[in-house]
C-alpha cells in the first residue's frame, strides 16, 4: 500500500474516532455504577428535604408516626383510661385530729384500741342508721354532735346491724343520713367505710357476706370522689374466700384488739387532701336540720320491717 493511501486511511480513522467517541462515552456512562450511585444519592437528599407544603402546620391533623412497615400513619388519641392517678395518699395520725367517726361496735374498737386518739367519736354497740335520729351517745344524738363542732373529715360505718332487713330501704336511710351530714357539715369530706365482713362460720341465709357486699356496693355508688369517698378495709382482713379471717377474730364479727392498730395504719394510708376552710366554717342552721330529721322519722315509721335484733349488738 502506498504511503498516500495509508495517510488517507489514518485521517479517516481519526475522523471516525473523533465523531463516534462522544456517543460511545455516553453509552458507557449510562451503564456505569458511578452514575447509579450518584443518582441514588441525589434522590435520598431530595427525599429528606422538607417541601413548603410538608413543613407548614395543618389544622386538624395529627403528627405522623412510622408504622412497622416503614410507612407513616396519624397518631390517634389513646382511649385507655388513665390508671396512674390515685386519689388517695398517705397521712400521719394528725390528719384525724379534726375528724369525727360515726359507727357501731367496730368503730368502738377503733376508738378503744386504735391509734387515732385525737379524733372525736360518735359510736355505740348496736348503732343503726335507721335509728340514728333517736340514738344517743353521752346524752347527745348524732345531730347534736354534728351541730356542736365543725369537722374537716367525717367517717361513717353503719348498716351491718340492719343487714337482715331490706337492703334498699337501709340504703335509702343511709343516703338521707349522708345528705343530713353534708348539710350540717358543709365543708367536711365524708368517708363511707365499707362494712366489715364476717367469718364464714357466722354466715347464714340472712346474715352473710353476699348481703354485706350488696350494701357496701350501694354505699360505694354514693361516692363522688370529690366530697364523698368510699374506702374498703376488707382486703386487709379477708381470707381467700372474701370472709373475715378466722384467726384474727374471736367471735367472727370483730377483729381482735391488736388488729385495730393495723386498721388505723390502713386509714392513714388512704386519705385525701382537705381544705383548711372546714375548721373555720360556721355551724349549720338548726332549722334545716330539724326539717331533715322530720323527713327521716317519717320514713322510719312507715317502714314496718322488724329490725334484725340478732345483729343489733355490733
ZADO-1210 file (C-alpha; in nm, 4 decimals, padded with zeros to 6 digits):
<atoms>
<atom x="00.0000" y="00.0000" z="00.0000" code="UNK" pos="1"/>
<atom x="00.1298" y="00.3368" z="-00.0958" code="UNK" pos="2"/>
<atom x="00.2062" y="00.5944" z="00.1633" code="UNK" pos="3"/>
<atom x="-00.0684" y="00.8143" z="00.0266" code="UNK" pos="4"/>
<atom x="-00.3345" y="00.5540" z="00.0913" code="UNK" pos="5"/>
<atom x="-00.2042" y="00.4949" z="00.4464" code="UNK" pos="6"/>
<atom x="-00.2336" y="00.8638" z="00.5189" code="UNK" pos="7"/>
<atom x="-00.5860" y="00.8736" z="00.3823" code="UNK" pos="8"/>
<atom x="-00.6934" y="00.5720" z="00.5968" code="UNK" pos="9"/>
<atom x="-00.5320" y="00.7245" z="00.9052" code="UNK" pos="10"/>
<atom x="-00.7177" y="01.0532" z="00.8560" code="UNK" pos="11"/>
<atom x="-01.0476" y="00.8668" z="00.8054" code="UNK" pos="12"/>
<atom x="-00.9886" y="00.6602" z="01.1218" code="UNK" pos="13"/>
<atom x="-00.9124" y="00.9675" z="01.3260" code="UNK" pos="14"/>
<atom x="-01.2216" y="01.1457" z="01.1969" code="UNK" pos="15"/>
<atom x="-01.4332" y="00.8378" z="01.2749" code="UNK" pos="16"/>
<atom x="-01.2980" y="00.8142" z="01.6301" code="UNK" pos="17"/>
<atom x="-01.3492" y="01.1845" z="01.6875" code="UNK" pos="18"/>
<atom x="-01.7094" y="01.1719" z="01.5702" code="UNK" pos="19"/>
<atom x="-01.8063" y="00.8429" z="01.7389" code="UNK" pos="20"/>
<atom x="-01.6307" y="00.8829" z="02.0722" code="UNK" pos="21"/>
<atom x="-01.8998" y="01.1086" z="02.2375" code="UNK" pos="22"/>
<atom x="-02.1729" y="00.8538" z="02.1612" code="UNK" pos="23"/>
<atom x="-01.9590" y="00.5662" z="02.2894" code="UNK" pos="24"/>
<atom x="-01.8714" y="00.7565" z="02.6085" code="UNK" pos="25"/>
<atom x="-02.2395" y="00.8458" z="02.6669" code="UNK" pos="26"/>
<atom x="-02.3432" y="00.4819" z="02.6392" code="UNK" pos="27"/>
<atom x="-02.0706" y="00.3747" z="02.8806" code="UNK" pos="28"/>
<atom x="-02.1772" y="00.6474" z="03.1327" code="UNK" pos="29"/>
<atom x="-02.5414" y="00.5488" z="03.1198" code="UNK" pos="30"/>
<atom x="-02.4500" y="00.1957" z="03.2208" code="UNK" pos="31"/>
<atom x="-02.1910" y="00.2834" z="03.4819" code="UNK" pos="32"/>
<atom x="-02.2347" y="00.2077" z="03.8556" code="UNK" pos="33"/>
<atom x="-02.0951" y="00.5500" z="03.9448" code="UNK" pos="34"/>
<atom x="-02.3855" y="00.7237" z="03.7760" code="UNK" pos="35"/>
<atom x="-02.6346" y="00.4963" z="03.9532" code="UNK" pos="36"/>
<atom x="-02.4795" y="00.5692" z="04.2922" code="UNK" pos="37"/>
<atom x="-02.4767" y="00.9445" z="04.2317" code="UNK" pos="38"/>
<atom x="-02.8370" y="00.9400" z="04.1189" code="UNK" pos="39"/>
<atom x="-02.9408" y="00.7393" z="04.4244" code="UNK" pos="40"/>
<atom x="-02.7582" y="00.9835" z="04.6478" code="UNK" pos="41"/>
<atom x="-02.9374" y="01.2780" z="04.4898" code="UNK" pos="42"/>
<atom x="-03.2774" y="01.1076" z="04.5355" code="UNK" pos="43"/>
<atom x="-03.2017" y="01.0405" z="04.9024" code="UNK" pos="44"/>
<atom x="-03.1088" y="01.4023" z="04.9685" code="UNK" pos="45"/>
<atom x="-03.4167" y="01.5273" z="04.7856" code="UNK" pos="46"/>
<atom x="-03.6422" y="01.2938" z="04.9858" code="UNK" pos="47"/>
<atom x="-03.5085" y="01.4218" z="05.3178" code="UNK" pos="48"/>
<atom x="-03.5567" y="01.7891" z="05.2334" code="UNK" pos="49"/>
<atom x="-03.8998" y="01.9127" z="05.3511" code="UNK" pos="50"/>
<atom x="-04.1080" y="02.0976" z="05.0996" code="UNK" pos="51"/>
<atom x="-04.3047" y="02.4087" z="05.1845" code="UNK" pos="52"/>
<atom x="-04.6286" y="02.2143" z="05.1942" code="UNK" pos="53"/>
<atom x="-04.4908" y="01.9483" z="05.4275" code="UNK" pos="54"/>
<atom x="-04.3353" y="02.1936" z="05.6746" code="UNK" pos="55"/>
<atom x="-04.6431" y="02.4118" z="05.7127" code="UNK" pos="56"/>
<atom x="-04.8676" y="02.3130" z="06.0079" code="UNK" pos="57"/>
<atom x="-05.2131" y="02.1992" z="05.9053" code="UNK" pos="58"/>
<atom x="-05.5160" y="02.2399" z="06.1251" code="UNK" pos="59"/>
<atom x="-05.6917" y="01.9235" z="06.2333" code="UNK" pos="60"/>
<atom x="-05.4034" y="01.6876" z="06.1574" code="UNK" pos="61"/>
<atom x="-05.2026" y="01.4752" z="06.3976" code="UNK" pos="62"/>
<atom x="-04.8321" y="01.4046" z="06.3973" code="UNK" pos="63"/>
<atom x="-04.7352" y="01.1149" z="06.1726" code="UNK" pos="64"/>
<atom x="-04.5594" y="00.8190" z="06.3284" code="UNK" pos="65"/>
<atom x="-04.3743" y="00.5417" z="06.1418" code="UNK" pos="66"/>
<atom x="-04.5562" y="00.2100" z="06.1234" code="UNK" pos="67"/>
<atom x="-04.3956" y="-00.1315" z="06.1374" code="UNK" pos="68"/>
<atom x="-04.3618" y="-00.1477" z="05.7581" code="UNK" pos="69"/>
<atom x="-04.1857" y="00.1878" z="05.7303" code="UNK" pos="70"/>
<atom x="-04.4924" y="00.3884" z="05.6248" code="UNK" pos="71"/>
<atom x="-04.6408" y="00.6622" z="05.8349" code="UNK" pos="72"/>
<atom x="-04.9861" y="00.6878" z="05.9886" code="UNK" pos="73"/>
<atom x="-05.1532" y="00.9575" z="06.2020" code="UNK" pos="74"/>
<atom x="-05.1318" y="00.9067" z="06.5764" code="UNK" pos="75"/>
<atom x="-05.4767" y="00.8555" z="06.7302" code="UNK" pos="76"/>
<atom x="-05.5500" y="00.9760" z="07.0863" code="UNK" pos="77"/>
<atom x="-05.5495" y="00.6945" z="07.3420" code="UNK" pos="78"/>
<atom x="-05.8887" y="00.5730" z="07.4613" code="UNK" pos="79"/>
<atom x="-05.7433" y="00.3755" z="07.7502" code="UNK" pos="80"/>
<atom x="-05.8304" y="00.5157" z="08.0969" code="UNK" pos="81"/>
<atom x="-05.5506" y="00.6749" z="08.2951" code="UNK" pos="82"/>
<atom x="-05.4994" y="00.4471" z="08.5927" code="UNK" pos="83"/>
<atom x="-05.1783" y="00.6109" z="08.7123" code="UNK" pos="84"/>
<atom x="-05.3614" y="00.8676" z="08.9239" code="UNK" pos="85"/>
<atom x="-05.4592" y="00.7572" z="09.2731" code="UNK" pos="86"/>
<atom x="-05.6913" y="00.9895" z="09.4642" code="UNK" pos="87"/>
<atom x="-05.5697" y="00.8543" z="09.7993" code="UNK" pos="88"/>
<atom x="-05.2443" y="00.9406" z="09.9694" code="UNK" pos="89"/>
<atom x="-05.0703" y="00.8674" z="10.2984" code="UNK" pos="90"/>
<atom x="-05.1024" y="01.0938" z="10.6041" code="UNK" pos="91"/>
<atom x="-04.9903" y="01.0864" z="10.9633" code="UNK" pos="92"/>
<atom x="-05.2193" y="01.0358" z="11.2654" code="UNK" pos="93"/>
<atom x="-05.2510" y="01.4152" z="11.2967" code="UNK" pos="94"/>
<atom x="-05.4724" y="01.4054" z="10.9873" code="UNK" pos="95"/>
<atom x="-05.7508" y="01.2753" z="11.2121" code="UNK" pos="96"/>
<atom x="-05.7248" y="01.5480" z="11.4766" code="UNK" pos="97"/>
<atom x="-06.0253" y="01.7231" z="11.3174" code="UNK" pos="98"/>
<atom x="-06.2136" y="01.4063" z="11.2245" code="UNK" pos="99"/>
<atom x="-06.5352" y="01.2518" z="11.3562" code="UNK" pos="100"/>
<atom x="-06.6019" y="00.8775" z="11.3434" code="UNK" pos="101"/>
<atom x="-06.9645" y="00.7593" z="11.3439" code="UNK" pos="102"/>
<atom x="-07.0353" y="00.3892" z="11.3744" code="UNK" pos="103"/>
<atom x="-07.1291" y="00.0777" z="11.5658" code="UNK" pos="104"/>
<atom x="-06.9156" y="-00.1527" z="11.7811" code="UNK" pos="105"/>
<atom x="-06.6463" y="-00.1863" z="11.5117" code="UNK" pos="106"/>
<atom x="-06.5919" y="00.1908" z="11.5436" code="UNK" pos="107"/>
<atom x="-06.5923" y="00.1498" z="11.9217" code="UNK" pos="108"/>
<atom x="-06.2993" y="-00.0872" z="11.8652" code="UNK" pos="109"/>
<atom x="-06.1136" y="00.1810" z="11.6671" code="UNK" pos="110"/>
<atom x="-06.1770" y="00.4272" z="11.9488" code="UNK" pos="111"/>
<atom x="-06.0638" y="00.1934" z="12.2289" code="UNK" pos="112"/>
<atom x="-05.7790" y="00.0008" z="12.0664" code="UNK" pos="113"/>
<atom x="-05.6711" y="00.2128" z="11.7704" code="UNK" pos="114"/>
<atom x="-05.4076" y="00.4846" z="11.7453" code="UNK" pos="115"/>
<atom x="-05.6283" y="00.7763" z="11.6367" code="UNK" pos="116"/>
<atom x="-05.6796" y="00.9136" z="11.9865" code="UNK" pos="117"/>
<atom x="-05.7294" y="01.2791" z="11.8918" code="UNK" pos="118"/>
<atom x="-06.0318" y="01.2139" z="11.6725" code="UNK" pos="119"/>
<atom x="-06.3888" y="01.2556" z="11.8000" code="UNK" pos="120"/>
<atom x="-06.6252" y="00.9599" z="11.8091" code="UNK" pos="121"/>
<atom x="-06.9989" y="00.9053" z="11.7990" code="UNK" pos="122"/>
<atom x="-07.0228" y="00.5287" z="11.8255" code="UNK" pos="123"/>
<atom x="-07.2074" y="00.2671" z="12.0230" code="UNK" pos="124"/>
<atom x="-07.2826" y="-00.1032" z="12.0244" code="UNK" pos="125"/>
<atom x="-07.5872" y="-00.1732" z="11.8072" code="UNK" pos="126"/>
<atom x="-07.5984" y="00.1708" z="11.6418" code="UNK" pos="127"/>
<atom x="-07.8195" y="00.1670" z="11.3308" code="UNK" pos="128"/>
<atom x="-07.8641" y="00.4158" z="11.0511" code="UNK" pos="129"/>
<atom x="-08.2401" y="00.3586" z="11.0607" code="UNK" pos="130"/>
<atom x="-08.2480" y="00.4719" z="11.4250" code="UNK" pos="131"/>
<atom x="-07.9821" y="00.7392" z="11.4057" code="UNK" pos="132"/>
<atom x="-08.2209" y="01.0252" z="11.4867" code="UNK" pos="133"/>
<atom x="-08.3146" y="00.8883" z="11.8297" code="UNK" pos="134"/>
<atom x="-07.9960" y="00.7073" z="11.9315" code="UNK" pos="135"/>
<atom x="-07.7825" y="00.8858" z="12.1879" code="UNK" pos="136"/>
<atom x="-07.4188" y="00.8621" z="12.2942" code="UNK" pos="137"/>
<atom x="-07.3158" y="01.0571" z="12.6040" code="UNK" pos="138"/>
<atom x="-07.6663" y="01.2099" z="12.6107" code="UNK" pos="139"/>
<atom x="-07.6253" y="01.3506" z="12.2599" code="UNK" pos="140"/>
<atom x="-07.7771" y="01.2475" z="11.9284" code="UNK" pos="141"/>
<atom x="-07.5682" y="01.2374" z="11.6141" code="UNK" pos="142"/>
<atom x="-07.7217" y="01.5694" z="11.5113" code="UNK" pos="143"/>
<atom x="-07.6261" y="01.7270" z="11.8440" code="UNK" pos="144"/>
<atom x="-07.2719" y="01.6109" z="11.7838" code="UNK" pos="145"/>
<atom x="-07.2675" y="01.7453" z="11.4284" code="UNK" pos="146"/>
<atom x="-07.4049" y="02.0836" z="11.5356" code="UNK" pos="147"/>
<atom x="-07.1620" y="02.1223" z="11.8222" code="UNK" pos="148"/>
<atom x="-06.8424" y="02.1417" z="11.6185" code="UNK" pos="149"/>
<atom x="-06.7277" y="02.1696" z="11.2583" code="UNK" pos="150"/>
<atom x="-06.5101" y="01.8853" z="11.1295" code="UNK" pos="151"/>
<atom x="-06.2830" y="01.8561" z="10.8285" code="UNK" pos="152"/>
<atom x="-06.3406" y="01.4815" z="10.7899" code="UNK" pos="153"/>
<atom x="-06.6279" y="01.2554" z="10.8890" code="UNK" pos="154"/>
<atom x="-06.6026" y="00.8762" z="10.8774" code="UNK" pos="155"/>
<atom x="-06.9219" y="00.6711" z="10.8742" code="UNK" pos="156"/>
<atom x="-06.9584" y="00.2934" z="10.9061" code="UNK" pos="157"/>
<atom x="-07.3124" y="00.1738" z="10.9703" code="UNK" pos="158"/>
<atom x="-07.5544" y="-00.0815" z="10.8322" code="UNK" pos="159"/>
<atom x="-07.4268" y="-00.4202" z="10.9415" code="UNK" pos="160"/>
<atom x="-07.6801" y="-00.4313" z="11.2255" code="UNK" pos="161"/>
<atom x="-07.9520" y="-00.3977" z="10.9616" code="UNK" pos="162"/>
<atom x="-07.8098" y="-00.6413" z="10.7086" code="UNK" pos="163"/>
<atom x="-08.1009" y="-00.8795" z="10.7690" code="UNK" pos="164"/>
<atom x="-08.3522" y="-00.6114" z="10.6677" code="UNK" pos="165"/>
<atom x="-08.4429" y="-00.4748" z="10.3277" code="UNK" pos="166"/>
<atom x="-08.1093" y="-00.3545" z="10.1890" code="UNK" pos="167"/>
<atom x="-08.2581" y="-00.0982" z="09.9542" code="UNK" pos="168"/>
<atom x="-08.4559" y="00.0521" z="10.2409" code="UNK" pos="169"/>
<atom x="-08.1430" y="00.0681" z="10.4541" code="UNK" pos="170"/>
<atom x="-07.9578" y="00.2301" z="10.1642" code="UNK" pos="171"/>
<atom x="-08.2250" y="00.4985" z="10.1321" code="UNK" pos="172"/>
<atom x="-08.1951" y="00.5824" z="10.5020" code="UNK" pos="173"/>
<atom x="-07.8185" y="00.5843" z="10.4726" code="UNK" pos="174"/>
<atom x="-07.8409" y="00.8304" z="10.1843" code="UNK" pos="175"/>
<atom x="-08.0665" y="01.0609" z="10.3840" code="UNK" pos="176"/>
<atom x="-07.8226" y="01.0469" z="10.6734" code="UNK" pos="177"/>
<atom x="-07.5318" y="01.1414" z="10.4481" code="UNK" pos="178"/>
<atom x="-07.7376" y="01.4254" z="10.2989" code="UNK" pos="179"/>
<atom x="-07.8002" y="01.5468" z="10.6533" code="UNK" pos="180"/>
<atom x="-07.4281" y="01.5338" z="10.7329" code="UNK" pos="181"/>
<atom x="-07.3490" y="01.7346" z="10.4184" code="UNK" pos="182"/>
<atom x="-07.5957" y="01.9984" z="10.5292" code="UNK" pos="183"/>
<atom x="-07.4754" y="02.0125" z="10.8891" code="UNK" pos="184"/>
<atom x="-07.1066" y="01.9989" z="10.7907" code="UNK" pos="185"/>
<atom x="-07.0864" y="02.1874" z="10.4590" code="UNK" pos="186"/>
<atom x="-06.7056" y="02.1791" z="10.4359" code="UNK" pos="187"/>
<atom x="-06.6324" y="01.8295" z="10.5632" code="UNK" pos="188"/>
<atom x="-06.5022" y="01.5478" z="10.3487" code="UNK" pos="189"/>
<atom x="-06.7113" y="01.2365" z="10.4110" code="UNK" pos="190"/>
<atom x="-06.5648" y="00.8853" z="10.4092" code="UNK" pos="191"/>
<atom x="-06.8055" y="00.5957" z="10.3700" code="UNK" pos="192"/>
<atom x="-06.6360" y="00.2958" z="10.5266" code="UNK" pos="193"/>
<atom x="-06.7357" y="-00.0427" z="10.3894" code="UNK" pos="194"/>
<atom x="-06.8932" y="-00.2704" z="10.6465" code="UNK" pos="195"/>
<atom x="-06.6522" y="-00.5336" z="10.7696" code="UNK" pos="196"/>
<atom x="-06.7150" y="-00.8887" z="10.6531" code="UNK" pos="197"/>
<atom x="-06.7980" y="-01.1673" z="10.8956" code="UNK" pos="198"/>
<atom x="-06.6188" y="-01.5000" z="10.9311" code="UNK" pos="199"/>
<atom x="-06.7544" y="-01.7870" z="10.7216" code="UNK" pos="200"/>
<atom x="-06.8814" y="-01.9759" z="11.0254" code="UNK" pos="201"/>
<atom x="-07.1033" y="-01.6772" z="11.1144" code="UNK" pos="202"/>
<atom x="-07.2852" y="-01.6718" z="10.7813" code="UNK" pos="203"/>
<atom x="-07.6389" y="-01.7980" z="10.7302" code="UNK" pos="204"/>
<atom x="-07.9148" y="-01.7404" z="10.4753" code="UNK" pos="205"/>
<atom x="-07.9919" y="-01.3896" z="10.6070" code="UNK" pos="206"/>
<atom x="-07.6649" y="-01.2630" z="10.7519" code="UNK" pos="207"/>
<atom x="-07.3857" y="-01.3287" z="10.5062" code="UNK" pos="208"/>
<atom x="-07.1059" y="-01.1584" z="10.3193" code="UNK" pos="209"/>
<atom x="-07.3012" y="-01.1547" z="09.9958" code="UNK" pos="210"/>
<atom x="-07.5594" y="-00.9262" z="10.1540" code="UNK" pos="211"/>
<atom x="-07.2847" y="-00.7182" z="10.3161" code="UNK" pos="212"/>
<atom x="-07.1243" y="-00.6774" z="09.9745" code="UNK" pos="213"/>
<atom x="-07.4552" y="-00.5666" z="09.8276" code="UNK" pos="214"/>
<atom x="-07.4920" y="-00.2958" z="10.0920" code="UNK" pos="215"/>
<atom x="-07.1276" y="-00.1947" z="10.0505" code="UNK" pos="216"/>
<atom x="-07.1792" y="-00.1671" z="09.6757" code="UNK" pos="217"/>
<atom x="-07.4714" y="00.0687" z="09.7353" code="UNK" pos="218"/>
<atom x="-07.2523" y="00.2795" z="09.9614" code="UNK" pos="219"/>
<atom x="-06.9797" y="00.2888" z="09.7003" code="UNK" pos="220"/>
<atom x="-07.2326" y="00.4200" z="09.4488" code="UNK" pos="221"/>
<atom x="-07.2934" y="00.7214" z="09.6758" code="UNK" pos="222"/>
<atom x="-06.9301" y="00.8312" z="09.6496" code="UNK" pos="223"/>
<atom x="-06.8471" y="01.1100" z="09.4064" code="UNK" pos="224"/>
<atom x="-06.4695" y="01.1148" z="09.4743" code="UNK" pos="225"/>
<atom x="-06.4981" y="01.4871" z="09.5228" code="UNK" pos="226"/>
<atom x="-06.6527" y="01.5271" z="09.8655" code="UNK" pos="227"/>
<atom x="-06.7715" y="01.1747" z="09.9427" code="UNK" pos="228"/>
<atom x="-06.5209" y="00.8883" z="09.9279" code="UNK" pos="229"/>
<atom x="-06.5718" y="00.5156" z="09.9661" code="UNK" pos="230"/>
<atom x="-06.2981" y="00.3170" z="10.1394" code="UNK" pos="231"/>
<atom x="-06.2890" y="-00.0589" z="10.1964" code="UNK" pos="232"/>
<atom x="-06.0604" y="-00.2167" z="10.4570" code="UNK" pos="233"/>
<atom x="-06.1879" y="-00.5697" z="10.3920" code="UNK" pos="234"/>
<atom x="-05.8915" y="-00.6768" z="10.1731" code="UNK" pos="235"/>
<atom x="-05.6689" y="-00.6233" z="10.4778" code="UNK" pos="236"/>
<atom x="-05.8635" y="-00.8716" z="10.6897" code="UNK" pos="237"/>
<atom x="-06.0235" y="-01.1094" z="10.4357" code="UNK" pos="238"/>
<atom x="-05.9279" y="-01.4698" z="10.3742" code="UNK" pos="239"/>
<atom x="-05.9085" y="-01.6234" z="10.0277" code="UNK" pos="240"/>
<atom x="-06.2876" y="-01.6624" z="10.0207" code="UNK" pos="241"/>
<atom x="-06.3644" y="-01.2992" z="10.0968" code="UNK" pos="242"/>
<atom x="-06.4651" y="-01.3617" z="10.4571" code="UNK" pos="243"/>
<atom x="-06.3155" y="-01.2301" z="10.7796" code="UNK" pos="244"/>
<atom x="-06.0103" y="-01.4415" z="10.8648" code="UNK" pos="245"/>
<atom x="-06.0994" y="-01.6862" z="11.1389" code="UNK" pos="246"/>
<atom x="-05.7642" y="-01.6495" z="11.3151" code="UNK" pos="247"/>
<atom x="-05.7947" y="-01.2721" z="11.3710" code="UNK" pos="248"/>
<atom x="-06.1372" y="-01.2792" z="11.5364" code="UNK" pos="249"/>
<atom x="-06.2790" y="-01.4430" z="11.8473" code="UNK" pos="250"/>
<atom x="-06.6472" y="-01.4020" z="11.7611" code="UNK" pos="251"/>
<atom x="-06.6499" y="-01.3947" z="11.3814" code="UNK" pos="252"/>
<atom x="-06.7730" y="-01.0350" z="11.3864" code="UNK" pos="253"/>
<atom x="-06.4900" y="-00.8162" z="11.5202" code="UNK" pos="254"/>
<atom x="-06.1146" y="-00.8230" z="11.4721" code="UNK" pos="255"/>
<atom x="-05.9058" y="-00.8869" z="11.7808" code="UNK" pos="256"/>
<atom x="-05.7948" y="-00.5767" z="11.9712" code="UNK" pos="257"/>
<atom x="-05.4391" y="-00.5765" z="11.8357" code="UNK" pos="258"/>
<atom x="-05.5615" y="-00.5583" z="11.4759" code="UNK" pos="259"/>
<atom x="-05.7268" y="-00.2203" z="11.5235" code="UNK" pos="260"/>
<atom x="-05.3776" y="-00.0731" z="11.5030" code="UNK" pos="261"/>
<atom x="-05.3475" y="-00.2234" z="11.1557" code="UNK" pos="262"/>
<atom x="-05.6867" y="-00.0783" z="11.0716" code="UNK" pos="263"/>
<atom x="-05.5748" y="00.2704" z="11.1799" code="UNK" pos="264"/>
<atom x="-05.2500" y="00.2365" z="10.9855" code="UNK" pos="265"/>
<atom x="-05.4545" y="00.1494" z="10.6785" code="UNK" pos="266"/>
<atom x="-05.6779" y="00.4547" z="10.7327" code="UNK" pos="267"/>
<atom x="-05.3650" y="00.6713" z="10.7421" code="UNK" pos="268"/>
<atom x="-05.2584" y="00.5288" z="10.4067" code="UNK" pos="269"/>
<atom x="-05.5939" y="00.6117" z="10.2436" code="UNK" pos="270"/>
<atom x="-05.6657" y="00.9816" z="10.2906" code="UNK" pos="271"/>
<atom x="-05.7412" y="01.2763" z="10.0640" code="UNK" pos="272"/>
<atom x="-05.6316" y="01.6376" z="10.0929" code="UNK" pos="273"/>
<atom x="-05.8775" y="01.8597" z="10.2767" code="UNK" pos="274"/>
<atom x="-05.9182" y="02.2343" z="10.2584" code="UNK" pos="275"/>
<atom x="-05.8406" y="02.4143" z="10.5879" code="UNK" pos="276"/>
<atom x="-06.1651" y="02.6107" z="10.5437" code="UNK" pos="277"/>
<atom x="-06.3540" y="02.3305" z="10.7184" code="UNK" pos="278"/>
<atom x="-06.2089" y="02.4220" z="11.0572" code="UNK" pos="279"/>
<atom x="-06.3477" y="02.7758" z="11.0435" code="UNK" pos="280"/>
<atom x="-06.6823" y="02.7086" z="10.8771" code="UNK" pos="281"/>
<atom x="-06.9952" y="02.8325" z="11.0619" code="UNK" pos="282"/>
<atom x="-07.2287" y="02.5879" z="11.2281" code="UNK" pos="283"/>
<atom x="-07.5239" y="02.4647" z="11.0246" code="UNK" pos="284"/>
<atom x="-07.8724" y="02.6088" z="11.0567" code="UNK" pos="285"/>
<atom x="-08.0728" y="02.4170" z="11.3159" code="UNK" pos="286"/>
<atom x="-08.3950" y="02.4748" z="11.1304" code="UNK" pos="287"/>
<atom x="-08.2836" y="02.2962" z="10.8158" code="UNK" pos="288"/>
<atom x="-08.1592" y="02.0028" z="11.0209" code="UNK" pos="289"/>
<atom x="-08.4936" y="01.9762" z="11.2001" code="UNK" pos="290"/>
<atom x="-08.6655" y="01.9555" z="10.8632" code="UNK" pos="291"/>
<atom x="-08.4360" y="01.6718" z="10.7594" code="UNK" pos="292"/>
<atom x="-08.4931" y="01.4854" z="11.0874" code="UNK" pos="293"/>
<atom x="-08.8667" y="01.5022" z="11.0459" code="UNK" pos="294"/>
<atom x="-08.8445" y="01.3580" z="10.6962" code="UNK" pos="295"/>
<atom x="-08.6205" y="01.0747" z="10.8116" code="UNK" pos="296"/>
<atom x="-08.8510" y="00.9973" z="11.1037" code="UNK" pos="297"/>
<atom x="-09.1471" y="00.9782" z="10.8676" code="UNK" pos="298"/>
<atom x="-08.9655" y="00.7243" z="10.6503" code="UNK" pos="299"/>
<atom x="-08.8594" y="00.5198" z="10.9522" code="UNK" pos="300"/>
<atom x="-09.2086" y="00.4917" z="11.0933" code="UNK" pos="301"/>
<atom x="-09.3507" y="00.3970" z="10.7533" code="UNK" pos="302"/>
<atom x="-09.1128" y="00.1011" z="10.7270" code="UNK" pos="303"/>
<atom x="-09.2843" y="-00.1877" z="10.9024" code="UNK" pos="304"/>
<atom x="-08.9991" y="-00.4372" z="10.8615" code="UNK" pos="305"/>
<atom x="-08.8658" y="-00.5523" z="11.2028" code="UNK" pos="306"/>
<atom x="-08.5043" y="-00.4719" z="11.2829" code="UNK" pos="307"/>
<atom x="-08.2579" y="-00.7552" z="11.2857" code="UNK" pos="308"/>
<atom x="-08.2138" y="-00.7976" z="11.6597" code="UNK" pos="309"/>
<atom x="-07.9623" y="-01.0809" z="11.6254" code="UNK" pos="310"/>
<atom x="-07.7113" y="-00.8427" z="11.4763" code="UNK" pos="311"/>
<atom x="-07.8002" y="-00.5349" z="11.6791" code="UNK" pos="312"/>
<atom x="-07.5195" y="-00.5976" z="11.9245" code="UNK" pos="313"/>
<atom x="-07.2436" y="-00.4850" z="11.6862" code="UNK" pos="314"/>
</atoms>
